[in-house]
Amino acid sequence: MAADKPKFYITTPIYYTNGLPHIGHTYSTIVCDTIRRYKRMRGYDVVMTTGTDEHGVNVERAAKQAGVSETEFVAKMAADWRALWDELGIQGDEFIRTTDLKHAHTVQWLFRLCRENGYVYKGHYTGQYCIYDNAFVNDAKPGDNCPDCGRPTETITEENYFFKLSAFQKPLLDFYQKNPGFIQPDTRRNEIISFVEGGLKDLSITRTTIRWGIPVPGEEPHVFYVWFDALTAYLSAVGGPQYEGRGYWPADVHLVGKDIIRFHTVYWPAFLMAATLPLPKQVWAHGWFLMAAAKMSKSKGNVVLPRPIVYVLGMDALRYYVLRDTVFGQDGNFSYDALVTRYNSDLANGLGNFASRTAAMIEKNFSGKIPKPGSLQPQDEALTKEIQAAIGEVLERFDKCGFSLALELIWSLIAAADKYLASEQPWALGTSDTDAQRRATILWTAAEALRVVTVLAHPVLPDSTARVWTLLGQPGHVGSQDLDGLRWGQLKPGTPLGKSQTLFPRIEKAEAIERMEAMENEPQKPATAPAPGTTPGVAAAVPQSAPEKIGIEDFAKVEMRVGEIKTAERIVGADKLLKLTVDIGTEIRQICAGIAPYYEPDKLIGRKVAVVTNLAPRKLRGVESNGMIIAASVGPEGRPVLAGFHEDVEIGARLK
Ligand code: MSP
């Protein structure tokens, strides 16, 4: 019964509606969703809120540019964000929009409380304002650029309502001291403490120059300034003025990126203190995903989108990669190369291979029923002990948001179980009763190891662990398992295995990257649901067993010619790509090829290659590519080997 469970409330930031989600935003939401699933498995009644931050001058301008009203503009954007989260399976329990009526009421109520308690006054403010970041830039002079985004600031003077932030220096410092876990990680805590110790200036919380905002009742044309408006969304989502009725406030965790930690750990607690409302328990700041050493952002044009990854490798692969390859709290570099390497080594060869091998051997030797183990040998006991001992440690790591460390430990168990199978060799045992008994013990042990790691990995890999659960013939849903009750030895002999499952089909790295990059360049399409019961993208990753035959007329549509490489250079920020110019007889073409790790640019000059010349031009990492060089894809990594000619051929000759 949810009523008996302790409540747990977690939030993502509410996202600006001036663009669609990239990997940075997706990362925030994936982390929250992982904590949400983890806490549910620890017996909590969890609510996760996400949503959209829809007011401000940027939206006014964007709507004008799109030739629609602001209402129409934000409705479309919010629907797109929502649809994408739905498609990715990370939709949260509450979706709050700052244009929701219930949110407006909450903001107005919070303002009234702060004002009644004497923390709001009217004044004038002149300052340099960055309209992109929706913030005045402290200490900036006219003509200065915004230190965060580098854009020019604007001088603004207007009548504002001010919030007496200066009155909260001591209360905030006392609060941080009494609640040392409030700001995480500790490095951020130290930063914030020194910022507050440096003194706090009062904060303007309304605007008269902006139209598109929540009105201050009886004080029009004042509308609320973005942070007073946005932060309050966390409260609006769980009841607003009636928050006590729902029982989720105060929030347990606000998960944010490091760029917005100050707003969450200084402004927000101060607003709530002024209104005498309960304060959130913790703010966790994660780092950024960087692309070529810079923060991903739409304005820099270096964003990576989630959908192509999900379609080619599946959502679980993306979740696993972002949580495994970065230390939570620190910045991480996004790389397609590392993503596909992780996919192949940890998911396809790791979990996927272990699960299908174990199930296949049980199928073959025990008619698809979990065997009954016999007496244990020291090596069985060693594995048992290792796994049993790791369960508590994995939970501790999850508790500290040590996702990477938790996954490392879970995957060390998979490796240990794999090694156990390899050394016990159940397939090499004979048909005697003793051998059959031994085989049963080994395979029960392997299946039990699989069951335990499946439960532990579920918060990170919800989709594939559900499929392993079905494969193992386990009752209920893996997400409803009680992590606190998880013990070695709970796998029941005699349980029939479920339907066989496709887990993580191996994919050639070069092909996967090519496909993801090609999709990145396509205009973003509305969400199309992948086939039910499949991981999006995985179906496409499975090699087609019987490729459809094409007629000669179809083949003739592809124009291929002999080309000669004239220049070759690397592309900054795209480790895989070389930018080539290629003489195809009638013209010199610029072509990008994903061969940089395998070919030295200098050695390519003068080389004759086969070129597809009638492909529509496309952009790879922002660089135009007009054609394609043909290469064989060799070995499991898909190493490209350029197709060439053993005799001298004329540049521009057609390949038929
Ligand atoms: N609307 C505000 C938040 C208001 S919360 C009351 C906002 N929106 S945002 O869309 O710009 O950013 C939302 C979150 O995405 C932030 O936590 C930000 O740190 C995160 N990310 C945006 N780009 C990112 C990366 N490249 N990497 C990781 N996260 C980053 O700020």
Boltz pocket constraint, residues with backbone or C-beta under 6 A from the ligand:
constraints:
  - pocket:
      binder: B
      contacts: [[A, 12], [A, 13], [A, 14], [A, 15], [A, 16], [A, 23], [A, 24], [A, 25], [A, 27], [A, 28], [A, 53], [A, 230], [A, 231], [A, 232], [A, 233], [A, 255], [A, 256], [A, 257], [A, 258], [A, 259], [A, 260], [A, 286], [A, 287], [A, 288], [A, 289], [A, 290], [A, 295], [A, 296], [A, 297]]
      max_distance: 6.0
